[in-house]
């Protein structure tokens, strides 16, 4: 338990968080531009959540012993991983529903007006696919199925590290 609680003060652990998220972003771009799989709006939201994990890793890396940086990193990590899991879960529901009117897939991302990422960086944030299509699967899981697993792992790791940090500090 002590080892887990010290992870949050390790630059290597925060770097691993950032690096793993960056690799998933590169993988998403590979799927889009090399394999020709068009991202839907839910894919773009999951991509944004993954960018949050990348940001969390970077924030935590700069000063892992500073409680403010560590706290900000934890907050970004928790929000991004759980939000990403929820979006992936909703995306799976969109793909597996038999009711054609149960879900609608927007065409334009709902980013804040002050930060229209899809207009600033359309190559990264433009949604051109359909949420209901299953264009790729591996071992029986579609892309959002794998994203649910990935975000679930990030969420579980977040909960375990936070819990161990709190438990060790309270002793």
Backbone bond lengths (Angstrom), bond angles and torsions (degrees), N, CA, C in turn:
res aa  C-N    CA-C-N  psi(-1)  N-CA   C-N-CA  omega(-1)  CA-C   N-CA-C  phi
1 X - - - 1.451 - - 1.524 110.66 -
2 X 1.326 114.90 -36.61 1.460 119.78 179.36 1.525 110.82 -62.78
3 X 1.355 115.98 -41.32 1.451 120.60 179.74 1.528 110.94 -60.58
4 X 1.333 117.26 -43.15 1.464 120.89 178.85 1.521 111.96 -62.60
5 X 1.315 116.85 -39.44 1.461 119.36 -178.15 1.526 111.86 -69.60
6 X 1.336 117.21 -26.64 1.466 119.59 178.52 1.527 112.33 -80.10
7 X 1.330 117.59 -14.59 1.461 120.27 178.66 1.525 112.14 -57.87
8 X 1.308 117.17 -37.59 1.463 119.89 -176.65 1.520 112.64 -69.47
9 X 1.330 117.47 -12.22 1.463 120.91 176.51 1.525 111.86 -103.43
10 X 1.314 116.51 8.72 1.461 121.88 -177.59 1.528 111.00 -101.51
11 X 1.311 116.05 126.39 1.467 120.22 176.01 1.531 110.53 -61.80
12 X 1.331 116.16 -36.28 1.466 119.97 -178.28 1.529 111.16 -62.98
13 X 1.323 117.44 -39.72 1.466 120.41 -179.42 1.531 110.76 -66.05
14 X 1.326 116.34 -43.78 1.471 119.73 178.63 1.526 110.38 -66.93
15 X 1.337 117.06 -37.03 1.464 120.87 177.09 1.528 110.65 -64.53
16 X 1.338 116.66 -38.36 1.464 120.73 177.69 1.530 110.74 -63.23
17 X 1.328 116.77 -40.82 1.462 120.44 176.51 1.524 110.48 -60.18
18 X 1.332 116.64 -48.03 1.465 121.13 -179.46 1.528 111.01 -65.08
19 X 1.314 117.06 -44.59 1.465 121.04 -178.31 1.527 111.77 -64.19
20 X 1.319 116.73 -43.60 1.471 118.79 -179.82 1.529 110.64 -64.02
21 X 1.322 117.62 -41.01 1.470 120.34 177.90 1.525 110.69 -65.35
22 X 1.335 116.93 -40.46 1.473 120.43 178.30 1.530 110.51 -62.26
23 X 1.328 116.96 -40.11 1.464 120.17 178.46 1.527 111.61 -65.31
24 X 1.319 117.11 -37.15 1.464 119.23 176.27 1.529 111.03 -67.18
25 X 1.325 117.64 -35.07 1.469 120.79 176.81 1.524 110.27 -65.86
26 X 1.318 116.91 -43.46 1.466 121.02 177.90 1.533 109.51 -62.98
27 X 1.314 116.85 -39.71 1.465 120.90 177.61 1.527 110.75 -62.40
28 X 1.330 116.99 -41.68 1.470 120.49 177.90 1.528 110.56 -60.98
29 X 1.322 116.64 -42.18 1.466 120.19 178.64 1.529 111.17 -67.24
30 X 1.324 117.32 -34.67 1.460 121.03 175.18 1.534 109.86 -62.63
31 X 1.329 116.67 -48.03 1.467 120.28 178.22 1.526 110.70 -58.31
32 X 1.333 116.54 -39.20 1.459 120.31 -177.17 1.528 112.64 -74.19
33 X 1.320 116.86 -50.99 1.458 119.54 -170.16 1.524 115.03 -95.37
34 X 1.312 118.74 -24.12 1.461 120.26 178.82 1.528 110.60 -97.10
35 X 1.330 116.33 -45.13 1.460 119.85 -178.56 1.526 112.91 -87.32
36 X 1.335 117.27 -12.63 1.456 120.92 176.62 1.516 115.58 77.54
37 X 1.340 117.81 20.14 1.460 121.00 178.57 1.530 108.85 -85.32
38 X 1.312 116.79 119.08 1.460 121.93 -177.03 1.530 110.28 -80.96
39 X 1.331 118.26 127.39 1.470 120.35 179.92 1.530 111.51 -77.14
40 X 1.322 115.48 138.70 1.462 120.65 175.57 1.532 108.92 -91.96
41 X 1.295 116.62 -179.20 1.461 120.84 -178.28 1.529 111.54 -62.13
42 X 1.327 117.02 -38.26 1.463 120.13 179.17 1.534 110.60 -68.36
43 X 1.326 116.65 -34.93 1.469 120.64 175.56 1.528 109.93 -63.25
44 X 1.322 116.38 -40.93 1.464 120.97 179.70 1.526 110.18 -64.98
45 X 1.327 117.32 -40.60 1.470 119.69 177.28 1.524 111.34 -65.12
46 X 1.340 116.91 -38.92 1.467 119.90 177.12 1.525 110.19 -67.59
47 X 1.309 116.70 -36.11 1.463 121.01 176.21 1.528 110.16 -63.55
48 X 1.321 116.55 -38.21 1.465 121.30 178.15 1.524 110.64 -67.31
49 X 1.329 116.90 -40.46 1.469 120.16 176.72 1.524 110.49 -62.95
50 X 1.323 116.97 -38.05 1.468 120.20 178.09 1.533 110.15 -66.12
51 X 1.329 116.99 -35.88 1.468 119.80 174.75 1.527 110.37 -63.30
52 X 1.325 116.92 -33.88 1.463 120.81 175.37 1.522 111.12 -61.92
53 X 1.341 116.53 -40.50 1.468 120.20 177.24 1.526 111.05 -65.89
54 X 1.312 116.50 -38.07 1.456 120.75 175.38 1.530 109.92 -61.73
55 X 1.325 116.31 -45.69 1.467 120.84 178.42 1.528 111.51 -62.67
56 X 1.325 117.08 -40.31 1.470 120.88 178.54 1.521 110.37 -59.80
57 X 1.331 116.33 -44.41 1.449 120.47 178.96 1.523 112.48 -62.94
58 X 1.314 116.39 -39.35 1.468 120.67 179.71 1.523 110.41 -68.41
59 X 1.327 116.96 -45.35 1.471 121.05 179.74 1.530 110.14 -60.80
60 X 1.326 117.19 -47.44 1.458 120.74 179.81 1.513 112.89 -66.13
61 X 1.323 117.20 -31.75 1.457 121.36 -178.62 1.530 112.25 -66.48
62 X 1.314 117.27 -38.25 1.465 119.96 -173.89 1.517 113.48 -63.33
63 X 1.304 118.52 -36.57 1.472 120.33 179.58 1.529 109.37 -151.76
64 X 1.331 117.97 72.97 1.465 120.34 -175.69 1.525 114.23 -66.56
65 X 1.311 117.63 -17.32 1.462 119.14 178.47 1.528 111.79 -93.39
66 X 1.324 117.17 -9.81 1.461 121.64 177.21 1.522 108.38 -83.39
67 X 1.328 117.43 122.71 1.466 120.99 -175.16 1.526 111.73 -62.62
68 X 1.342 118.47 -30.04 1.460 120.93 -179.56 1.534 111.11 -70.74
69 X 1.329 116.46 -46.66 1.470 120.11 177.70 1.518 111.17 -65.42
70 X 1.330 115.53 -43.73 1.460 119.75 179.50 1.532 110.30 -62.62
71 X 1.327 116.91 -43.68 1.464 120.65 178.99 1.512 112.24 -63.14
72 X 1.341 116.15 -42.17 1.472 119.74 177.53 1.529 109.96 -64.48
73 X 1.326 116.53 -42.08 1.464 119.98 177.75 1.520 112.20 -61.04
74 X 1.335 116.09 -43.93 1.460 120.14 177.28 1.526 111.50 -62.51
75 X 1.332 116.94 -43.64 1.473 120.44 -179.12 1.527 110.57 -61.70
76 X 1.317 116.74 -46.12 1.471 120.78 -179.80 1.522 109.89 -65.44
77 X 1.337 116.64 -41.91 1.465 121.92 178.84 1.524 110.51 -60.58
78 X 1.322 117.34 -48.94 1.459 120.95 -178.22 1.518 112.63 -63.22
79 X 1.317 116.75 -48.58 1.470 120.53 -179.44 1.524 110.43 -62.87
80 X 1.327 117.24 -46.07 1.465 120.79 -176.77 1.518 112.57 -66.02
81 X 1.326 117.33 -43.86 1.463 119.05 -177.19 1.528 111.80 -70.04
82 X 1.304 116.98 -41.72 1.468 119.54 -179.05 1.525 110.84 -72.72
83 X 1.335 116.38 -41.31 1.472 119.63 177.20 1.529 109.68 -62.75
84 X 1.329 117.82 -42.77 1.461 121.33 178.40 1.521 111.30 -60.55
85 X 1.349 116.64 -41.61 1.458 119.99 178.66 1.537 110.74 -63.15
86 X 1.323 116.69 -43.26 1.469 120.45 179.99 1.533 111.69 -63.61
87 X 1.324 116.52 -40.82 1.469 120.49 178.71 1.532 110.07 -66.03
88 X 1.326 117.04 -43.10 1.470 120.37 178.28 1.529 110.38 -61.62
89 X 1.333 116.62 -41.77 1.464 121.57 178.89 1.542 110.24 -61.12
90 X 1.327 116.30 -45.48 1.472 120.44 178.40 1.528 110.83 -63.60
91 X 1.321 116.27 -38.03 1.461 120.66 179.26 1.532 110.80 -64.04
92 X 1.327 117.08 -40.37 1.463 120.82 176.24 1.526 109.90 -61.61
93 X 1.331 116.71 -42.71 1.465 120.27 177.85 1.523 110.73 -59.89
94 X 1.324 117.07 -39.20 1.472 120.68 178.37 1.522 111.37 -63.14
95 X 1.323 115.95 -37.93 1.459 119.82 -177.73 1.521 113.33 -77.88
96 X 1.314 117.67 -23.91 1.461 119.64 -173.51 1.524 114.13 -106.98
97 X 1.314 118.69 -5.34 1.455 120.15 -179.34 1.528 110.98 -71.46
98 X 1.310 115.00 147.35 1.457 119.71 175.53 1.521 111.23 -98.38
99 X 1.317 117.07 -8.96 1.465 121.87 178.43 1.527 109.03 -90.09
100 X 1.333 118.81 112.20 1.463 120.36 -176.63 1.530 113.46 -67.93
101 X 1.327 117.35 -14.56 1.468 120.33 -178.59 1.527 112.72 -103.63
102 X 1.339 117.51 4.59 1.460 121.20 -176.89 1.520 111.93 -70.48
103 X 1.327 116.94 -38.34 1.459 121.38 -177.28 1.519 109.41 -132.81
104 X 1.295 115.16 149.90 1.456 120.08 171.40 1.514 108.15 -122.05
105 X 1.287 114.95 145.71 1.453 121.42 -178.65 1.527 107.52 -109.67
106 X 1.324 115.94 110.23 1.462 119.40 178.68 1.522 110.05 -63.26
107 X 1.313 115.44 161.12 1.456 121.02 178.46 1.524 110.17 -99.57
108 X 1.335 116.17 -36.09 1.458 122.02 -177.74 1.534 108.59 -107.15
109 X 1.327 117.74 130.05 1.470 120.05 178.58 1.527 111.57 -60.58
110 X 1.308 115.54 148.47 1.455 122.21 -178.71 1.531 109.84 -96.30
111 X 1.336 116.26 60.20 1.453 120.57 176.54 1.523 108.80 -81.69
112 X 1.336 117.99 156.90 1.463 119.80 178.77 1.533 111.32 -58.79
113 X 1.327 116.58 149.50 1.469 121.67 -177.98 1.526 111.51 -59.81
114 X 1.338 116.67 -31.60 1.459 119.24 -178.91 1.529 112.53 -79.41
115 X 1.340 116.98 -7.10 1.458 120.34 -178.02 1.538 110.68 -143.29
116 X 1.340 117.18 67.57 1.474 120.00 -179.17 1.531 111.39 -77.84
117 X 1.324 115.35 77.99 1.465 121.12 -174.91 1.525 112.39 -56.95
118 X 1.328 117.21 -35.08 1.463 120.96 -179.39 1.526 112.06 -67.06
119 X 1.335 117.19 -21.90 1.469 120.78 175.73 1.528 110.51 -89.74
120 X 1.312 117.57 -37.10 1.460 121.58 -179.41 1.520 111.92 -72.50
121 X 1.325 116.68 -42.49 1.466 122.55 -176.96 1.531 110.29 -130.32
122 X 1.336 117.52 67.98 1.470 119.14 -175.77 1.524 113.79 -63.48
123 X 1.316 118.24 -28.24 1.470 119.88 179.32 1.520 111.59 -65.09
124 X 1.313 117.27 -21.22 1.465 122.01 -177.81 1.525 112.37 -107.51
125 X 1.337 117.93 -34.14 1.464 121.35 -171.17 1.530 115.21 -115.61
126 X 1.327 118.98 0.30 1.465 119.72 179.56 1.523 110.04 -78.14
127 X 1.319 116.17 133.55 1.463 121.80 179.05 1.522 108.89 -96.59
128 X 1.322 115.80 116.90 1.465 119.94 -177.76 1.527 112.81 -120.07
129 X 1.329 117.31 -5.69 1.463 120.84 -177.66 1.519 112.63 -102.31
130 X 1.318 115.60 179.13 1.459 123.45 179.49 1.527 108.88 -107.91
131 X 1.332 116.08 129.84 1.472 121.54 -176.53 1.529 113.35 -61.23
132 X 1.302 117.52 -29.17 1.461 120.84 -175.89 1.516 114.27 -82.67
133 X 1.319 117.32 -15.50 1.469 120.31 -178.63 1.524 111.25 -75.03
134 X 1.322 114.28 139.96 1.467 120.22 172.25 1.522 105.74 -112.58
135 X 1.341 115.66 95.86 1.458 121.41 -175.95 1.517 113.25 -94.12
136 X 1.330 116.42 -11.05 1.467 120.77 -175.94 1.513 108.52 -151.44
137 X 1.309 116.57 141.88 1.462 120.91 172.57 1.518 108.47 -150.72
138 X 1.305 114.78 155.90 1.462 122.09 179.36 1.519 107.15 -145.81
139 X 1.315 116.21 126.74 1.466 122.44 -178.98 1.535 112.10 52.41
140 X 1.303 115.84 39.67 1.455 121.06 175.43 1.519 116.41 82.73
141 X 1.329 117.52 -1.59 1.467 120.69 179.07 1.521 109.94 -112.33
142 X 1.334 115.76 136.60 1.461 120.63 174.54 1.528 108.89 -79.06
143 X 1.316 116.09 178.13 1.460 120.36 -179.31 1.532 112.27 -55.66
144 X 1.349 119.66 -48.61 1.463 117.39 178.41 1.532 113.00 -66.53
145 X 1.322 117.46 -25.96 1.462 119.96 175.29 1.522 110.67 -63.99
146 X 1.331 116.05 -44.13 1.462 119.66 177.09 1.521 111.19 -67.78
147 X 1.326 116.36 -35.87 1.468 118.91 178.33 1.520 110.87 -67.20
148 X 1.330 117.08 -33.19 1.464 119.77 175.60 1.528 110.12 -63.40
149 X 1.324 116.36 -41.81 1.468 120.71 177.53 1.528 110.31 -64.13
150 X 1.314 117.06 -45.87 1.466 121.70 -177.82 1.522 110.70 -63.66
151 X 1.339 117.10 -49.73 1.459 119.88 179.23 1.528 111.23 -66.98
152 X 1.341 116.93 -31.09 1.460 120.26 175.12 1.520 110.81 -63.33
153 X 1.330 116.36 -41.10 1.462 120.47 177.34 1.530 110.40 -63.79
154 X 1.330 117.32 -46.53 1.464 120.44 178.19 1.532 110.98 -60.62
155 X 1.327 117.05 -40.83 1.469 121.06 179.43 1.525 111.23 -65.87
156 X 1.316 116.22 -44.53 1.461 120.44 178.94 1.535 110.97 -63.26
157 X 1.323 116.15 -43.64 1.469 119.81 177.90 1.521 110.52 -61.25
158 X 1.322 116.95 -41.09 1.464 121.47 177.78 1.527 110.57 -59.90
159 X 1.328 116.70 -48.37 1.468 121.30 -178.07 1.529 110.88 -63.66
160 X 1.318 117.04 -42.90 1.468 120.86 -179.16 1.530 110.86 -65.33
161 X 1.326 117.53 -45.01 1.467 120.33 -179.01 1.528 110.70 -66.93
162 X 1.329 117.62 -43.02 1.475 121.02 177.87 1.530 109.94 -61.98
163 X 1.326 116.81 -47.65 1.469 120.69 -178.26 1.528 110.96 -61.90
164 X 1.319 117.54 -43.83 1.470 119.52 -179.67 1.525 110.85 -66.93
165 X 1.320 117.16 -36.56 1.474 120.43 178.33 1.527 110.23 -64.89
166 X 1.319 116.64 -44.51 1.461 120.97 -179.24 1.534 110.92 -67.09
167 X 1.342 116.51 -42.84 1.456 120.59 -179.23 1.530 112.00 -64.11
168 X 1.300 117.02 -42.60 1.464 120.68 -179.19 1.538 110.22 -69.16
169 X 1.318 117.02 -39.11 1.461 120.76 179.94 1.531 111.56 -68.16
170 X 1.325 117.28 -29.69 1.464 120.27 -177.53 1.537 112.28 -80.14
171 X 1.316 117.45 -12.33 1.478 120.48 -178.72 1.499 111.19 -79.97
